[in-house]
Amino acid sequence: MEKTKGTIKERMLGYSLYFILLVILIVTVVLEPKFISVRNLTNILQMASTRSIIAMGIAGLIIINGTDLSAGRVIGCCSAVSAALLQSRSYQSRMFQDLRELPLAAGWLASVAVAVLFAAVIGFCVAYLHMHAFIASLGMQLAAYGLLCLFMDSNGNDGQPLSNLDNRYDSFVKGAISIGGVRIPYLIFYMIIAGVIMWVIWNKTVLGKNMYAIGGNMEAAMVSGIHVNRYIMLIFVLSGICVGTGAFLECSRVGTVTANTGLNYEFDAISGCVIGGVSFAGGVGTIPGVIMGVIILQTINYCLYFLGVSSYYQYIARGLIIIIAVAIDVRKYIRKK
């Protein structure tokens, strides 16, 4: 009897975040019946799209018992570079006045290159200098913010927001197609494409298999012949590609880049990963879980925003969600031990 009660209690705890989401949805629908609409659904998925791509990269780091606290500020750097390269030529206050019109791929590649550079430095510190990812990424967070501010102040820009992006850029990110009269943003398709690619990498490649092996038991992975340091570096680089791609898309989605762009995005990504079942104990996590976790988090945020709840209370709610998600994860780990 006691065992049955314990099992029921554990299951209720495990599904507590879904219960919270259900309660918030019910309250939102009761207070604002107009909330149930295709438009709001696509808005939630659109908001979750870029964060999901970023979270997919960070999830790999969590699986190998790492993390990345610099992602938010790195997103700011990547977005600033993308915006500066892809501002409209007709805009009089362009950052680079003499720059010719560049293909969109140049902005994406520049964004990815910046993110990969930051990720590679953190990965080197973790893999070869044996620093904890928390400390290495925290230091890089400060460095990235300083570099972002310097870039925003450079070339006579004087810290002004970078806006008025190229129409091609906006069309690529903000565009949509109509299916059966329903407008579906391109960003949702980009999220799905990124999810499929990452699922294949995680489940069908040597990199993915070794990632789970390293996260599950690093010493056993080393004994089995896996070059742990090399794969840690590769996983950090893969995370950089995801962060750079997410930043490139988020830049146009938001439309304006400031020194605060990307602030706290790393916490949204980490929260989505943990909600989606990625364990801080390492070795556990799935791509569908990560995407679902981010969507759940964005649904809660959107509901609170839709109800007109103060942003201060939204921060409190997000903080509590992180605590609950990690508490559930720790409890599962203790039971497993």
C-alpha positions as CSV (number, residue, x, y, z in Angstrom):
1,M,0.0,0.0,0.0
2,E,2.8,2.4,1.0
3,K,4.7,1.5,-2.2
4,T,1.5,2.3,-4.3
5,K,1.1,5.6,-2.6
6,G,4.7,6.4,-3.2
7,T,4.4,5.5,-6.8
8,I,1.3,7.7,-7.3
9,K,3.1,10.6,-5.5
10,E,6.1,10.3,-7.7
11,R,4.0,10.3,-10.8
12,M,2.1,13.3,-9.7
13,L,5.4,15.1,-9.0
14,G,6.7,14.1,-12.4
15,Y,3.7,15.6,-14.2
16,S,3.4,18.7,-11.9
17,L,4.7,21.1,-14.7
18,Y,2.0,19.8,-17.1
19,F,-0.6,20.3,-14.3
20,I,0.6,23.9,-13.9
21,L,0.4,24.4,-17.6
22,L,-3.2,23.0,-17.7
23,V,-4.3,25.2,-14.8
24,I,-2.8,28.3,-16.4
25,L,-4.5,27.4,-19.7
26,I,-7.9,26.9,-18.0
27,V,-7.6,30.2,-16.2
28,T,-6.6,32.0,-19.4
29,V,-9.5,30.5,-21.4
30,V,-12.0,31.3,-18.6
31,L,-10.8,34.9,-18.3
32,E,-10.2,35.4,-22.0
33,P,-12.2,33.0,-24.2
34,K,-10.6,34.5,-27.3
35,F,-7.3,33.0,-26.3
36,I,-8.3,29.7,-28.1
37,S,-7.4,30.6,-31.7
38,V,-5.1,29.4,-34.5
39,R,-3.4,32.8,-34.4
40,N,-2.4,32.5,-30.8
41,L,-1.2,28.9,-31.4
42,T,1.0,30.0,-34.3
43,N,2.3,33.0,-32.2
44,I,3.4,30.6,-29.5
45,L,5.1,28.3,-31.9
46,Q,6.7,31.2,-33.6
47,M,8.1,32.5,-30.3
48,A,9.3,29.0,-29.4
49,S,11.0,28.4,-32.8
50,T,14.2,30.3,-32.3
51,R,14.5,29.4,-28.7
52,S,14.0,25.7,-29.6
53,I,16.9,25.8,-32.0
54,I,19.1,27.5,-29.3
55,A,17.9,25.0,-26.7
56,M,18.8,22.0,-29.0
57,G,22.4,23.1,-28.9
58,I,22.5,23.7,-25.1
59,A,20.7,20.4,-24.5
60,G,23.8,18.6,-25.9
61,L,26.0,20.3,-23.4
62,I,23.7,19.4,-20.5
63,I,23.7,15.8,-21.6
64,I,27.5,15.7,-21.2
65,N,27.2,17.4,-17.8
66,G,27.9,20.8,-19.1
67,T,26.0,24.0,-19.7
68,D,26.4,27.4,-21.3
69,L,25.5,30.6,-19.4
70,S,27.0,32.8,-22.1
71,A,24.4,31.9,-24.8
72,G,22.2,35.0,-24.2
73,R,25.1,37.5,-24.6
74,V,26.5,35.5,-27.5
75,I,23.1,35.7,-29.2
76,G,23.4,39.5,-28.8
77,C,26.8,39.5,-30.5
78,C,25.6,37.3,-33.3
79,S,22.4,39.3,-33.9
80,A,24.4,42.6,-33.9
81,V,26.8,41.2,-36.6
82,S,23.9,39.8,-38.7
83,A,22.0,43.1,-38.4
84,A,25.1,45.3,-39.3
85,L,25.8,43.2,-42.4
86,L,22.2,43.0,-43.6
87,Q,20.8,46.5,-42.9
88,S,18.8,48.0,-45.8
89,R,21.0,50.0,-48.2
90,S,18.4,52.7,-48.3
91,Y,18.8,53.3,-44.5
92,Q,20.8,56.5,-44.0
93,S,22.2,55.5,-40.7
94,R,23.6,52.2,-41.7
95,M,26.5,51.0,-39.6
96,F,28.6,50.1,-42.6
97,Q,27.8,52.8,-45.2
98,D,30.1,51.5,-47.9
99,L,29.2,47.9,-47.6
100,R,27.7,46.4,-50.7
101,E,24.5,44.3,-50.7
102,L,25.4,40.9,-49.3
103,P,23.6,37.6,-49.7
104,L,21.6,36.4,-46.7
105,A,23.9,33.4,-46.3
106,A,26.7,35.9,-45.4
107,G,24.8,37.1,-42.4
108,W,24.0,33.6,-41.3
109,L,27.6,32.4,-41.7
110,A,28.9,35.4,-39.8
111,S,26.5,34.7,-37.0
112,V,27.4,31.1,-36.8
113,A,31.1,31.9,-37.0
114,V,30.9,34.2,-34.0
115,A,28.9,31.7,-31.9
116,V,31.2,28.8,-32.8
117,L,34.2,30.9,-31.8
118,F,32.7,31.6,-28.3
119,A,31.6,28.0,-28.0
120,A,35.0,26.6,-29.1
121,V,36.8,28.7,-26.4
122,I,34.5,27.4,-23.7
123,G,34.8,23.9,-25.1
124,F,38.6,24.1,-25.0
125,C,38.5,25.3,-21.4
126,V,36.2,22.4,-20.4
127,A,37.9,19.7,-22.4
128,Y,41.6,20.5,-22.2
129,L,41.9,22.9,-19.2
130,H,39.4,20.8,-17.2
131,M,37.4,23.9,-16.1
132,H,33.8,23.5,-15.0
133,A,31.5,24.6,-17.8
134,F,29.6,26.9,-15.4
135,I,32.7,29.0,-14.7
136,A,34.0,28.9,-18.2
137,S,30.7,30.0,-19.7
138,L,30.1,32.6,-17.0
139,G,33.4,34.3,-17.8
140,M,32.6,34.1,-21.5
141,Q,29.2,35.7,-20.8
142,L,30.9,38.8,-19.4
143,A,33.4,38.9,-22.3
144,A,30.7,38.5,-24.9
145,Y,28.7,41.4,-23.3
146,G,31.8,43.6,-23.3
147,L,32.5,42.8,-27.0
148,L,28.8,43.5,-27.9
149,C,28.9,46.9,-26.3
150,L,32.2,47.7,-28.1
151,F,30.7,46.6,-31.4
152,M,27.6,48.7,-30.8
153,D,29.8,51.7,-30.1
154,S,32.1,51.2,-33.1
155,N,32.2,52.8,-36.5
156,G,30.3,55.9,-35.3
157,N,27.2,53.9,-34.3
158,D,27.5,55.3,-30.7
159,G,25.5,52.4,-29.2
160,Q,22.4,53.1,-31.3
161,P,20.0,50.2,-32.0
162,L,20.6,48.4,-35.2
163,S,17.4,48.3,-37.2
164,N,15.9,48.8,-40.7
165,L,17.0,45.3,-41.9
166,D,17.1,44.3,-45.6
167,N,13.6,43.3,-46.9
168,R,15.0,40.0,-48.1
169,Y,16.1,39.2,-44.6
170,D,12.7,40.1,-43.1
171,S,10.9,38.1,-45.8
172,F,13.0,35.1,-45.1
173,V,12.4,35.1,-41.4
174,K,9.0,36.8,-41.0
175,G,7.3,35.3,-44.1
176,A,4.6,32.7,-44.0
177,I,2.6,30.3,-46.2
178,S,-1.1,29.8,-46.2
179,I,-2.4,26.2,-45.8
180,G,-6.2,25.8,-45.9
181,G,-6.5,29.5,-45.0
182,V,-4.2,29.2,-42.0
183,R,-1.1,31.4,-42.0
184,I,1.9,29.3,-40.9
185,P,5.2,31.3,-40.3
186,Y,8.4,30.1,-41.9
187,L,10.0,30.0,-38.5
188,I,7.9,27.0,-37.5
189,F,9.3,25.1,-40.5
190,Y,12.8,26.2,-39.7
191,M,12.3,24.8,-36.1
192,I,11.1,21.5,-37.6
193,I,14.0,21.2,-40.0
194,A,16.5,22.0,-37.3
195,G,14.8,19.4,-35.1
196,V,15.0,16.7,-37.7
197,I,18.7,17.4,-38.4
198,M,19.5,17.4,-34.7
199,W,17.5,14.2,-34.1
200,V,19.5,12.5,-36.8
201,I,22.8,13.7,-35.3
202,W,21.8,12.6,-31.8
203,N,20.5,9.2,-32.8
204,K,22.1,8.1,-36.0
205,T,25.7,9.3,-35.8
206,V,28.8,8.4,-33.9
207,L,28.9,12.0,-32.4
208,G,25.4,11.5,-30.9
209,K,26.1,8.0,-29.5
210,N,29.4,9.2,-28.0
211,M,27.6,12.2,-26.5
212,Y,25.3,10.0,-24.6
213,A,28.2,7.7,-23.6
214,I,30.2,10.6,-22.2
215,G,27.2,12.0,-20.3
216,G,26.3,8.7,-18.9
217,N,29.8,7.8,-17.6
218,M,32.8,9.7,-18.8
219,E,35.3,7.3,-17.3
220,A,33.7,4.3,-19.0
221,A,33.6,6.3,-22.3
222,M,37.4,6.9,-22.0
223,V,38.1,3.2,-21.2
224,S,36.1,2.2,-24.2
225,G,38.4,4.2,-26.5
226,I,36.3,7.3,-27.1
227,H,38.4,10.5,-27.5
228,V,36.4,12.3,-24.9
229,N,38.2,15.7,-25.2
230,R,37.6,15.8,-29.0
231,Y,34.0,15.0,-28.7
232,I,33.4,17.5,-26.0
233,M,34.9,20.1,-28.4
234,L,32.6,18.9,-31.2
235,I,29.5,19.1,-29.0
236,F,30.4,22.6,-28.0
237,V,30.9,23.6,-31.7
238,L,27.6,22.0,-32.6
239,S,26.0,24.1,-29.8
240,G,27.6,27.2,-31.3
241,I,26.0,26.4,-34.7
242,C,22.6,26.1,-33.1
243,V,23.1,29.3,-31.1
244,G,24.3,31.2,-34.2
245,T,21.5,30.0,-36.3
246,G,18.9,30.9,-33.7
247,A,20.4,34.3,-33.2
248,F,20.3,35.0,-37.0
249,L,16.6,34.2,-37.1
250,E,15.8,36.0,-33.8
251,C,17.5,39.1,-35.0
252,S,15.0,39.6,-37.8
253,R,12.1,38.3,-35.8
254,V,12.6,41.0,-33.2
255,G,13.6,43.6,-35.8
256,T,16.0,45.6,-33.7
257,V,19.3,44.8,-32.0
258,T,20.4,46.6,-28.8
259,A,22.9,45.9,-26.1
260,N,20.2,44.0,-24.3
261,T,19.4,41.6,-27.1
262,G,19.6,38.0,-26.0
263,L,19.3,38.9,-22.3
264,N,18.3,35.8,-20.3
265,Y,17.8,33.6,-23.4
266,E,20.2,31.1,-21.9
267,F,17.8,30.6,-19.0
268,D,14.8,30.0,-21.3
269,A,16.8,27.5,-23.2
270,I,18.0,25.7,-20.1
271,S,14.5,25.7,-18.6
272,G,13.1,24.3,-21.8
273,C,15.7,21.5,-21.8
274,V,15.0,20.5,-18.2
275,I,11.2,20.7,-18.7
276,G,11.6,18.5,-21.7
277,G,13.4,15.8,-19.8
278,V,17.1,16.6,-20.4
279,S,18.7,15.5,-17.1
280,F,21.5,17.5,-15.3
281,A,22.7,14.2,-14.2
282,G,23.9,13.6,-17.8
283,G,23.3,11.1,-20.5
284,V,19.5,11.6,-20.8
285,G,17.5,13.8,-23.2
286,T,15.7,13.8,-26.6
287,I,15.2,16.4,-29.3
288,P,11.3,16.0,-29.2
289,G,11.5,16.5,-25.5
290,V,13.5,19.7,-25.8
291,I,11.1,21.2,-28.4
292,M,8.1,20.3,-26.3
293,G,9.8,21.7,-23.2
294,V,10.4,25.1,-24.9
295,I,6.9,25.2,-26.3
296,I,5.5,24.5,-22.8
297,L,7.6,27.3,-21.3
298,Q,6.6,29.7,-24.1
299,T,2.9,28.8,-23.7
300,I,3.0,29.7,-20.0
301,N,4.8,33.0,-20.8
302,Y,2.3,33.8,-23.5
303,C,-0.7,33.0,-21.3
304,L,0.7,35.3,-18.6
305,Y,1.3,38.0,-21.2
306,F,-2.2,37.6,-22.7
307,L,-3.7,38.0,-19.2
308,G,-1.8,41.2,-18.7
309,V,0.3,39.9,-15.8
310,S,3.1,42.2,-14.9
311,S,6.5,41.3,-16.4
312,Y,7.9,41.2,-12.8
313,Y,5.5,38.4,-11.9
314,Q,6.4,36.7,-15.2
315,Y,10.0,36.6,-14.0
316,I,9.0,35.1,-10.7
317,A,6.9,32.4,-12.5
318,R,9.8,31.5,-14.8
319,G,12.1,31.3,-11.9
320,L,9.8,29.0,-10.0
321,I,9.3,26.8,-13.1
322,I,13.1,26.3,-13.3
323,I,13.3,25.4,-9.6
324,I,10.4,22.9,-10.0
325,A,11.9,21.4,-13.1
326,V,15.3,20.9,-11.6
327,A,13.8,19.5,-8.4
328,I,11.9,16.9,-10.4
329,D,15.1,16.0,-12.3
330,V,17.1,15.7,-9.0
331,R,14.4,13.5,-7.5
332,K,14.4,11.2,-10.5
333,Y,18.2,10.9,-10.2
334,I,18.1,10.1,-6.5
335,R,15.5,7.4,-7.1
336,K,17.6,5.9,-9.9
337,K,20.6,5.9,-7.6
